[in-house]
Amino acid sequence: MLSSEIVRFLALLAVFVAIFLLAQSMISVGVAGRAHSSAVNKRLKLIAFGTDRAEIIGKLRKHDPLAMRDFGIFAAPMAKLKRNLMMAAVPFGLWQVLLAMSVVFAVAMLFASMVTVSSGLTFSLGTIQMILAFSAALAFGLPLLAISFFAQRRRKKMQAQFPVALDIFVRALRSGHPVSSAIDLLTTEMEDPLGSEFGLVADEVAYGAPLNEALEDLAERWDLEDIRMFVTSLSVQTETGGNLAEVLDNLSVVIRSRTALYLKVRALSSEGRMTGWLLTALPILSFVILFTSNPEFYLSVAEDPVFYIGFPALIVWYLIGVMMIRRLVNIRV
């Protein structure tokens, strides 16, 4: 019979081996799951969950700026907001975002009004201006800046992905795949945002939309010149014929050259762009933080008659400065 020490040793060894194998299995599953989640895109995840194709198209085109109603004089800013919501991949609809901003605006006005009353001040023209400015900065200014930041970051990712996608497309054509099959290959190989966007193009073509129109809508949604050149190349090849793979290969070289020049320009203008972001966001952020922490700092001078004219003029000059900064740092290549 085995001694008790040997039995204890074998039991501990078995426990160690079991824990080691369990840990290795969990690590392998975690790594595989993380690699899988980074390799697929949102459209493929929806398909894996059994979502209907029509519902997928509706979710992916929730913020389509091309499908806008007539908002009159607010048509341009509403279309820009909807495009930014689409590029930032905000899961909420346009009206949900506007409703949330309106609720925050009302709560901020209530808070600022209570602070004004508790400070022993009356509701003069200056205090009302201050309350409205604080509420608008908190409810509209900061969220719009955040949405714009994330939208531009995701748009840059889309722009960086496109040359790689074009190379995959060219290789698929040279290996004998048709154009539709090459697009399907992009939908399974590319990550978001490009993978889901080309998947949306494939679904629209499957439902009967012409390929050129679906690609043109993609270029207009993201406002990317590279995709417009790609659509033009496909259109010309469809009408005149020729070696599409060679044309797109040359286009890939042109796009990469433009990208290199664009990155060089961005590197040279990085200081100006960072200064522009700071001059745009810092006044709003500092105003909201200072008013929240010490509202008497502003409310104590809000009843001065000079404030009635000076504060609106300050806001107007700020907006003019923001527009001028955007024009100076928005360098197109």
C-alpha positions in Angstrom: 0.0 0.0 0.0 1.1 3.5 -0.7 2.1 5.7 2.2 0.1 8.7 3.1 2.8 11.1 1.9 2.8 9.7 -1.6 -1.0 9.8 -1.7 -1.0 13.4 -0.6 1.7 14.2 -3.2 -0.3 12.6 -6.0 -3.5 14.4 -4.9 -1.7 17.7 -4.9 -0.1 17.0 -8.3 -3.5 16.1 -9.7 -5.0 19.3 -8.4 -2.1 21.3 -9.8 -2.5 19.7 -13.2 -6.3 20.2 -13.2 -5.9 23.9 -12.3 -3.1 24.4 -14.9 -5.2 22.8 -17.7 -8.3 24.8 -16.7 -6.3 28.0 -16.7 -4.8 27.2 -20.1 -8.2 26.4 -21.5 -9.7 29.7 -20.1 -6.8 31.7 -21.5 -7.1 30.0 -24.9 -10.8 30.7 -25.1 -10.3 34.3 -24.0 -7.6 35.0 -26.6 -9.6 33.3 -29.3 -12.7 35.2 -28.4 -10.9 38.5 -28.3 -9.2 37.8 -31.7 -12.6 36.8 -33.1 -14.3 39.9 -31.8 -11.6 42.1 -33.3 -11.7 40.3 -36.6 -15.4 40.5 -37.2 -17.5 43.6 -37.7 -20.9 44.7 -36.4 -22.8 43.4 -39.4 -21.4 39.9 -39.1 -22.2 39.9 -35.4 -25.8 40.8 -36.2 -26.0 38.0 -38.8 -24.5 35.6 -36.2 -27.3 36.5 -33.8 -29.9 35.7 -36.5 -30.9 39.3 -37.2 -32.9 39.7 -40.4 -31.1 41.4 -43.3 -33.7 44.1 -43.7 -33.3 44.9 -39.9 -29.5 45.0 -40.3 -29.8 47.5 -43.1 -32.1 49.6 -40.9 -29.7 49.5 -37.9 -26.6 50.3 -40.0 -28.4 53.2 -41.8 -30.0 54.6 -38.7 -28.1 57.9 -39.1 -28.0 58.1 -42.8 -27.5 61.8 -43.6 -28.9 61.2 -47.2 -32.3 60.3 -45.8 -33.1 63.6 -44.2 -36.4 65.4 -43.9 -36.8 69.1 -44.7 -35.8 71.0 -41.6 -35.8 74.4 -43.3 -33.0 76.7 -42.2 -31.7 73.9 -39.9 -31.3 71.4 -42.7 -27.5 71.8 -42.9 -26.7 71.6 -39.2 -29.1 68.7 -38.7 -27.5 66.8 -41.6 -24.1 67.4 -40.2 -25.2 66.2 -36.7 -26.7 63.1 -38.3 -23.5 62.4 -40.2 -21.4 62.8 -37.1 -23.7 60.4 -35.2 -23.3 57.9 -37.9 -19.5 58.2 -38.1 -19.2 58.1 -34.3 -21.4 54.9 -34.2 -23.8 56.4 -31.6 -26.4 53.7 -30.8 -29.2 56.2 -30.3 -31.3 57.9 -33.0 -31.2 61.6 -33.9 -34.4 62.4 -32.0 -33.3 60.4 -28.9 -30.1 62.4 -28.8 -31.9 65.7 -29.2 -34.4 64.7 -26.5 -31.6 63.8 -24.1 -29.9 67.1 -24.8 -33.2 68.9 -24.2 -33.7 67.1 -20.8 -30.1 68.0 -19.7 -30.8 71.6 -20.8 -33.9 71.8 -18.7 -32.2 70.2 -15.6 -29.3 72.5 -16.0 -31.6 75.6 -16.1 -33.4 74.3 -13.0 -30.1 73.9 -11.2 -28.8 77.3 -12.2 -32.1 78.9 -11.2 -31.9 77.3 -7.8 -28.4 78.5 -7.3 -29.4 82.0 -8.3 -32.2 82.1 -5.8 -30.1 80.6 -3.1 -27.4 83.2 -3.7 -30.0 86.0 -3.0 -29.9 87.3 -6.6 -32.9 88.4 -8.7 -33.7 87.2 -12.2 -32.3 90.1 -14.2 -31.4 90.1 -17.9 -27.8 89.2 -17.0 -28.6 86.3 -14.8 -31.0 84.9 -17.4 -28.3 85.2 -20.0 -25.8 83.4 -17.7 -28.3 80.6 -16.9 -29.1 80.1 -20.6 -25.4 80.1 -21.5 -24.5 77.6 -18.8 -27.4 75.2 -19.7 -26.5 75.4 -23.5 -22.8 74.8 -22.9 -23.6 71.7 -20.7 -26.4 70.3 -22.7 -25.3 71.1 -26.3 -21.7 72.4 -26.4 -19.8 69.6 -24.6 -21.9 66.7 -26.2 -21.5 68.1 -29.7 -17.7 68.5 -29.2 -17.4 64.9 -28.0 -19.5 63.5 -30.9 -17.5 65.5 -33.4 -14.2 64.2 -31.9 -15.2 60.5 -32.0 -16.8 60.9 -35.5 -13.5 62.4 -36.9 -11.5 59.7 -35.2 -13.6 56.9 -36.8 -13.6 58.6 -40.2 -9.8 58.7 -40.1 -9.9 54.9 -39.3 -12.2 54.4 -42.3 -9.8 56.4 -44.5 -6.8 54.4 -43.3 -8.6 51.1 -43.9 -9.5 51.8 -47.5 -6.1 51.3 -49.2 -5.9 47.9 -47.4 -9.4 47.0 -48.6 -8.5 48.1 -52.1 -5.5 45.7 -52.1 -7.7 42.8 -51.0 -10.2 43.8 -53.7 -7.5 43.8 -56.4 -6.2 40.4 -55.3 -9.7 39.0 -55.4 -10.2 40.2 -58.9 -6.9 38.8 -60.1 -7.7 35.5 -58.6 -10.9 35.3 -60.7 -13.6 36.6 -58.4 -16.3 38.9 -59.8 -16.8 42.4 -58.4 -19.7 41.3 -56.2 -17.7 38.4 -54.7 -14.8 40.7 -54.1 -17.1 43.0 -52.1 -18.4 40.1 -50.1 -14.8 39.2 -49.3 -14.3 42.7 -47.8 -17.4 42.3 -45.6 -15.9 39.2 -44.0 -12.2 40.2 -43.8 -12.3 43.9 -42.7 -13.1 45.3 -39.3 -15.4 48.1 -38.6 -16.2 50.6 -39.8 -15.3 49.6 -43.4 -16.4 46.0 -43.1 -19.9 46.9 -42.0 -20.2 49.6 -44.6 -19.2 47.4 -47.5 -21.5 44.8 -46.0 -24.3 47.3 -46.2 -23.4 47.9 -49.9 -23.6 44.1 -50.5 -27.0 43.9 -48.9 -28.3 46.9 -50.9 -27.1 45.2 -54.1 -28.7 42.0 -53.0 -32.0 43.8 -52.6 -31.8 45.2 -56.2 -29.9 48.5 -55.9 -27.3 49.2 -58.6 -23.7 48.7 -57.4 -22.5 52.1 -58.5 -25.4 53.9 -56.7 -24.8 51.9 -53.5 -21.1 52.8 -53.6 -21.9 56.4 -54.3 -24.2 56.5 -51.3 -21.3 55.1 -49.2 -18.9 57.8 -50.4 -21.5 60.5 -49.7 -22.3 59.2 -46.2 -18.7 59.4 -45.2 -17.6 62.2 -47.5 -14.4 60.5 -48.6 -12.7 61.3 -51.9 -10.9 58.0 -52.0 -14.2 56.1 -52.2 -15.4 58.5 -54.8 -12.4 57.8 -57.0 -13.0 54.1 -56.5 -16.7 54.5 -57.6 -15.6 56.5 -60.7 -13.1 53.8 -61.7 -15.8 51.1 -61.4 -18.2 53.2 -63.4 -15.7 53.9 -66.2 -14.7 50.3 -66.4 -18.3 49.2 -66.6 -19.0 51.5 -69.5 -15.7 51.2 -71.4 -14.2 47.9 -70.3 -10.5 47.3 -69.5 -8.4 45.6 -66.9 -10.2 46.7 -63.7 -7.5 45.1 -61.4 -4.8 47.1 -63.0 -6.8 50.3 -62.8 -7.5 49.8 -59.1 -3.9 48.8 -58.4 -2.8 52.2 -59.9 -5.6 53.8 -57.8 -4.2 52.2 -54.7 -0.8 53.7 -55.4 -2.4 57.1 -55.9 -4.4 56.8 -52.7 -1.4 55.8 -50.7 0.6 58.7 -52.0 -2.2 61.1 -51.1 -2.3 59.5 -47.6 1.4 60.0 -47.2 1.1 63.6 -48.2 -2.0 64.0 -45.9 -0.1 62.6 -42.9 2.9 64.9 -43.6 0.6 67.9 -43.7 -1.1 66.8 -40.5 2.2 66.4 -38.8 3.3 69.9 -39.9 -0.1 71.4 -38.8 -0.5 69.3 -35.6 0.4 72.2 -33.3 -2.2 74.4 -35.0 -4.9 71.7 -34.9 -4.2 71.0 -31.2 -4.4 74.8 -30.5 -7.7 74.9 -32.4 -9.2 72.1 -30.3 -8.0 73.7 -27.1 -9.3 77.1 -28.0 -12.6 75.5 -29.0 -13.2 73.2 -26.1 -11.4 74.8 -23.2 -13.6 77.9 -22.9 -16.8 75.8 -22.7 -15.3 73.2 -20.4 -13.8 75.8 -18.0 -17.0 77.8 -18.0 -19.1 74.8 -17.1 -16.7 73.6 -14.4 -16.2 77.1 -12.8 -19.9 77.8 -12.8 -20.7 74.4 -11.3 -18.1 74.8 -8.5 -18.4 78.5 -7.9 -21.5 80.1 -9.5 -21.1 83.3 -7.6 -18.0 84.0 -9.6 -20.2 84.8 -12.6 -23.5 85.7 -11.0 -22.0 88.4 -8.9 -21.3 90.5 -12.0 -24.4 89.3 -14.0 -26.5 92.3 -12.8 -24.0 94.9 -14.1 -25.6 96.8 -17.1 -22.3 96.4 -19.1 -22.7 92.6 -18.8 -26.0 92.7 -20.7 -24.1 93.7 -23.9 -20.7 92.4 -23.2 -21.6 88.7 -22.5 -23.6 88.2 -25.8 -20.8 90.0 -27.7 -18.3 87.6 -26.1 -20.3 84.6 -27.2 -20.6 86.0 -30.8 -16.8 86.6 -30.9 -16.2 83.1 -29.6 -18.3 81.6 -32.4 -16.6 83.7 -35.0 -13.2 82.6 -33.6 -14.3 78.9 -33.8 -15.3 79.2 -37.4 -12.1 81.0 -38.3 -10.0 78.4 -36.5 -11.8 75.5 -38.3 -11.1 77.2 -41.7 -7.4 77.7 -40.8 -6.7 74.1 -39.6 -9.0 72.3 -42.1 -6.3 71.6 -44.8 -7.6 69.5 -47.7 -5.1 67.3 -49.6 
